[in-house]
Amino acid sequence: MTVQVGDKLPAGSLKVMGAEGPQEVTTSELFDGKKVVMFAVPGAFTPGCSMTHLPGFVVNADKIKANGVDSIICLSVNDAFVMGAWGKAQNAEELIMAADGSGDYTKALGLELDASAFGMGQRSQRYAMIVDNGEITYLGVDAKAIEASAADAVLAAL
């Protein structure tokens, strides 16, 4: 079942690149007592994700944070090495580039995407959410075009 506005996020963990390699971070550490924007992409380094989706959040990070947001998380079903490299390539220093390598957290959210037809296996749907102290207050999921999950849509919802 897909999470909805008003739901509490499920507990879980993700990986982020640290100074000494991949580090586990819990959803409690990421969301408890904070206002967070999290958006997910089907794959790092893919065209729509690299040319439109992630850059929108990089360019608008200051505006988003000016609305009381503590952090912005980019999530993908990729490993932490790929997410770290993609973040560097995209100048995403202001964002947390989170890896859900085996897609377990994405499945817990009910937002998985079967991209096997494109040779990509199980991935995440494209979405964005605003989370206030672990509770989803906005959820925009896109099937094709980057609209409800775009940085502009998130800014409008803040």
VOBA-1610 file (N, C-alpha, C; in pm, whole numbers, padded with zeros to 5 digits, always signed):
BEGIN
Met+00084-00118+00000Met+00000+00000+00000Met+00089+00125+00000Thr+00055+00219-00083Thr+00133+00342-00094Thr+00102+00437+00021Val+00209+00499+00074Val+00188+00599+00179Val+00105+00714+00123Gln+00039+00786+00213Gln-00046+00898+00174Gln-00022+01015+00268Val-00072+01132+00228Val-00065+01249+00315Val-00134+01215+00446Gly-00069+01251+00555Gly-00120+01222+00689Gly-00057+01099+00751Asp+00005+01014+00669Asp+00072+00895+00720Asp+00206+00931+00785Lys+00245+00851+00883Lys+00381+00856+00939Lys+00469+00772+00849Leu+00592+00818+00828Leu+00685+00740+00749Leu+00720+00611+00822Pro+00738+00502+00747Pro+00782+00379+00812Pro+00928+00392+00858Ala+00963+00317+00959Ala+01102+00316+01005Ala+01187+00242+00902Gly+01311+00281+00892Gly+01401+00216+00799Gly+01537+00282+00803Ser+01621+00243+00710Ser+01752+00305+00701Ser+01794+00317+00556Leu+01882+00413+00532Leu+01937+00441+00400Leu+02087+00453+00415Lys+02156+00467+00303Lys+02302+00486+00307Lys+02336+00619+00243Val+02435+00686+00301Val+02490+00809+00242Val+02642+00796+00241Met+02706+00864+00149Met+02851+00860+00143Met+02908+00951+00251Gly+02999+00896+00329Gly+03069+00972+00430Gly+03216+00981+00393Ala+03294+01043+00477Ala+03437+01060+00453Ala+03509+00926+00440Glu+03457+00824+00507Glu+03522+00694+00504Glu+03439+00588+00430Gly+03349+00632+00344Gly+03268+00538+00266Gly+03121+00545+00305Pro+03043+00447+00258Pro+02899+00446+00287Pro+02871+00434+00436Gln+02775+00516+00481Gln+02734+00514+00621Gln+02583+00497+00627Glu+02538+00415+00721Glu+02395+00395+00741Glu+02337+00512+00821Val+02221+00557+00779Val+02149+00661+00852Val+02004+00615+00863Thr+01949+00628+00983Thr+01811+00583+01005Thr+01712+00693+00965Thr+01593+00651+00937Thr+01489+00749+00905Thr+01459+00835+01028Ser+01476+00779+01145Ser+01459+00857+01268Ser+01558+00974+01271Glu+01683+00948+01236Glu+01785+01053+01233Glu+01752+01159+01127Leu+01696+01115+01016Leu+01668+01206+00906Leu+01543+01291+00928Phe+01440+01236+00993Phe+01310+01301+00994Phe+01257+01346+01131Asp+01297+01281+01238Asp+01239+01313+01369Asp+01270+01456+01411Gly+01164+01530+01442Gly+01178+01668+01489Gly+01221+01766+01381Lys+01210+01727+01256Lys+01255+01812+01146Lys+01148+01825+01038Lys+01161+01931+00961Lys+01080+01946+00840Lys+01174+01916+00723Val+01138+01817+00643Val+01226+01765+00539Val+01152+01753+00407Val+01222+01786+00300Val+01173+01757+00166Val+01253+01638+00117Met+01182+01534+00075Met+01248+01419+00014Met+01188+01397-00123Phe+01276+01383-00221Phe+01228+01349-00354Phe+01305+01228-00403Ala+01240+01149-00487Ala+01302+01027-00537Ala+01301+01026-00688Val+01403+00962-00741Val+01420+00951-00886Val+01435+00804-00922Pro+01398+00767-01044Pro+01416+00628-01088Pro+01563+00586-01098Gly+01652+00679-01130Gly+01793+00641-01139Gly+01887+00758-01150Ala+01994+00752-01073Ala+02100+00852-01083Ala+02160+00849-01224Phe+02200+00964-01271Phe+02266+00981-01400Phe+02174+00955-01519Thr+02045+00931-01498Thr+01953+00913-01610Thr+01912+01052-01661Pro+01870+01063-01787Pro+01848+01196-01846Pro+01751+01288-01773Gly+01628+01246-01750Gly+01531+01334-01683Gly+01572+01369-01542Cys+01633+01275-01475Cys+01676+01296-01337Cys+01793+01393-01330Ser+01885+01383-01426Ser+02006+01466-01426Ser+01988+01602-01491Met+01896+01611-01586Met+01878+01738-01658Met+01769+01825-01598Thr+01672+01764-01529Thr+01556+01840-01482Thr+01530+01824-01332His+01510+01700-01288His+01459+01678-01152His+01559+01724-01045Leu+01676+01663-01038Leu+01775+01701-00937Leu+01819+01847-00951Pro+01848+01896-01072Pro+01889+02037-01083Pro+01787+02136-01027Gly+01658+02106-01039Gly+01556+02194-00985Gly+01570+02211-00834Phe+01605+02105-00765Phe+01623+02112-00620Phe+01757+02176-00583Val+01858+02154-00665Val+01988+02217-00639Val+01975+02369-00651Val+01913+02415-00760Val+01897+02559-00785Val+01807+02624-00681Asn+01706+02553-00634Asn+01608+02609-00541Asn+01630+02572-00395Ala+01744+02512-00363Ala+01769+02467-00225Ala+01754+02580-00124Asp+01808+02696-00154Asp+01799+02809-00060Asp+01654+02854-00041Lys+01577+02859-00149Lys+01436+02899-00140Lys+01357+02797-00059Ile+01385+02670-00082Ile+01314+02564-00009Ile+01347+02573+00140Lys+01474+02587+00172Lys+01516+02595+00312Lys+01466+02723+00379Ala+01447+02829+00302Ala+01394+02954+00357Ala+01250+02938+00404Asn+01184+02830+00364Asn+01047+02800+00406Asn+01045+02708+00528Gly+01152+02708+00605Gly+01155+02630+00728Gly+01195+02485+00711Val+01250+02450+00596Val+01292+02312+00570Val+01434+02292+00623Asp+01452+02188+00703Asp+01583+02159+00762Asp+01677+02090+00664Ser+01624+02002+00581Ser+01710+01932+00485Ser+01630+01886+00364Ile+01704+01861+00257Ile+01648+01811+00132Ile+01720+01681+00102Ile+01642+01576+00081Ile+01698+01443+00056Ile+01661+01400-00085Cys+01760+01355-00160Cys+01737+01293-00290Cys+01758+01144-00271Leu+01656+01066-00301Leu+01659+00921-00281Leu+01654+00849-00415Ser+01733+00743-00427Ser+01725+00659-00545Ser+01762+00516-00508Val+01708+00422-00583Val+01745+00282-00566Val+01875+00262-00645Asn+01980+00315-00590Asn+02117+00302-00638Asn+02202+00281-00514Asp+02330+00251-00533Asp+02417+00236-00417Asp+02473+00372-00375Ala+02532+00376-00255Ala+02584+00501-00200Ala+02698+00559-00282Phe+02778+00472-00345Phe+02888+00521-00428Phe+02834+00599-00548Val+02731+00544-00612Val+02669+00611-00727Val+02603+00742-00683Met+02530+00739-00573Met+02463+00860-00526Met+02564+00968-00487Gly+02675+00928-00424Gly+02779+01024-00389Gly+02842+01087-00512Ala+02872+01005-00611Ala+02932+01055-00735Ala+02835+01145-00812Trp+02708+01107-00814Trp+02608+01187-00885Trp+02590+01321-00816Gly+02587+01321-00684Gly+02576+01447-00610Gly+02691+01540-00640Lys+02812+01488-00646Lys+02929+01570-00679Lys+02919+01623-00821Ala+02881+01537-00914Ala+02870+01577-01055Ala+02764+01685-01076Gln+02663+01687-00989Gln+02551+01781-01002Gln+02562+01900-00906Asn+02675+01914-00836Asn+02695+02023-00739Asn+02583+02027-00636Ala+02547+01911-00584Ala+02435+01898-00490Ala+02482+01895-00345Glu+02577+01980-00311Glu+02633+01983-00176Glu+02529+02013-00069Glu+02425+02087-00104Glu+02321+02126-00008Glu+02221+02014+00020Leu+02229+01906-00056Leu+02132+01797-00045Leu+02196+01674+00018Ile+02112+01590+00076Ile+02154+01459+00124Ile+02123+01360+00013Met+02226+01298-00042Met+02209+01202-00151Met+02200+01063-00088Ala+02078+01013-00077Ala+02052+00890-00003Ala+02031+00771-00097Ala+02096+00662-00063Ala+02087+00539-00141Ala+01997+00438-00072Asp+01909+00381-00150Asp+01823+00271-00106Asp+01859+00152-00195Gly+01982+00105-00180Gly+02043+00009-00271Gly+01958-00109-00313Ser+01892-00173-00221Ser+01810-00288-00257Ser+01662-00254-00266Gly+01629-00127-00247Gly+01491-00082-00262Gly+01400-00116-00146Asp+01457-00157-00034Asp+01373-00197+00080Asp+01288-00081+00134Tyr+01348+00037+00145Tyr+01270+00150+00198Tyr+01165+00195+00097Thr+01202+00193-00029Thr+01107+00229-00135Thr+00986+00135-00132Lys+01011+00007-00112Lys+00901-00090-00100Lys+00816-00061+00022Ala+00881-00024+00135Ala+00806+00007+00257Ala+00713+00126+00237Leu+00756+00220+00150Leu+00672+00335+00116Leu+00561+00299+00017Gly+00576+00186-00051Gly+00480+00147-00154Gly+00499+00227-00281Leu+00619+00276-00304Leu+00645+00363-00419Leu+00747+00303-00516Glu+00750+00168-00522Glu+00843+00104-00612Glu+00792+00110-00757Leu+00886+00092-00848Leu+00859+00098-00991Leu+00931-00019-01057Asp+00859-00097-01133Asp+00922-00206-01208Asp+00969-00149-01342Ala+01099-00123-01351Ala+01158-00067-01474Ala+01234-00175-01550Ser+01195-00300-01531Ser+01261-00412-01598Ser+01254-00400-01749Ala+01146-00346-01800Ala+01132-00331-01945Ala+01239-00239-02004Phe+01299-00156-01918Phe+01405-00064-01963Phe+01543-00114-01921Gly+01549-00237-01868Gly+01675-00294-01824Gly+01725-00238-01692Met+01635-00177-01614Met+01676-00113-01489Met+01629-00187-01364Gly+01552-00293-01378Gly+01505-00369-01263Gly+01407-00291-01177Gln+01407-00321-01048Gln+01317-00253-00954Gln+01378-00120-00912Arg+01302-00015-00924Arg+01348+00120-00892Arg+01241+00191-00810Ser+01258+00322-00794Ser+01159+00404-00724Ser+01078+00481-00827Gln+00952+00502-00795Gln+00873+00597-00872Gln+00933+00735-00851Arg+00901+00826-00940Arg+00943+00965-00926Arg+00839+01034-00838Tyr+00886+01087-00725Tyr+00795+01155-00633Tyr+00870+01259-00551Ala+00793+01342-00484Ala+00847+01434-00384Ala+00749+01438-00269Met+00803+01455-00149Met+00716+01467-00032Met+00775+01569+00064Ile+00685+01630+00137Ile+00723+01715+00248Ile+00687+01636+00373Val+00783+01626+00464Val+00764+01546+00584Val+00791+01635+00705Asp+00693+01645+00793Asp+00706+01726+00914Asp+00707+01633+01035Asn+00823+01621+01099Asn+00839+01534+01215Asn+00791+01392+01186Gly+00827+01342+01069Gly+00793+01205+01032Gly+00658+01186+00966Glu+00576+01293+00959Glu+00443+01283+00899Glu+00443+01347+00760Ile+00386+01277+00664Ile+00380+01328+00526Ile+00272+01435+00517Thr+00311+01556+00476Thr+00215+01665+00461Thr+00190+01699+00314Tyr+00278+01650+00226Tyr+00261+01667+00081Tyr+00322+01546+00013Leu+00254+01494-00088Leu+00307+01385-00168Leu+00266+01406-00312Gly+00363+01424-00398Gly+00339+01440-00541Gly+00412+01330-00616Val+00335+01243-00683Val+00392+01131-00757Val+00368+01155-00906Asp+00473+01137-00985Asp+00463+01157-01130Asp+00475+01025-01204Ala+00385+01002-01299Ala+00392+00882-01381Ala+00481+00905-01504Lys+00478+01025-01559Lys+00558+01053-01679Lys+00637+01182-01663Ala+00575+01294-01685Ala+00645+01423-01679Ala+00679+01459-01535Ile+00781+01542-01519Ile+00823+01588-01386Ile+00740+01711-01353Glu+00633+01690-01278Glu+00540+01798-01244Glu+00515+01803-01094Ala+00439+01708-01042Ala+00403+01708-00900Ala+00523+01686-00809Ser+00631+01632-00864Ser+00751+01606-00785Ser+00862+01709-00810Ala+00833+01809-00891Ala+00933+01911-00924Ala+00954+02007-00807Ala+01070+02069-00805Ala+01102+02165-00699Ala+00999+02277-00693Asp+00951+02324-00808Asp+00850+02430-00810Asp+00721+02386-00742Ala+00679+02261-00763Ala+00556+02210-00699Ala+00576+02202-00548Val+00694+02160-00506Val+00723+02152-00362Val+00723+02291-00302Leu+00785+02386-00370Leu+00786+02525-00320Leu+00644+02579-00305Ala+00559+02550-00402Ala+00420+02596-00395Ala+00346+02532-00277Ala+00382+02408-00244Ala+00316+02338-00133Ala+00368+02381+00003Leu+00485+02441+00006Leu+00541+02485+00134Leu+00468+02611+00179
//
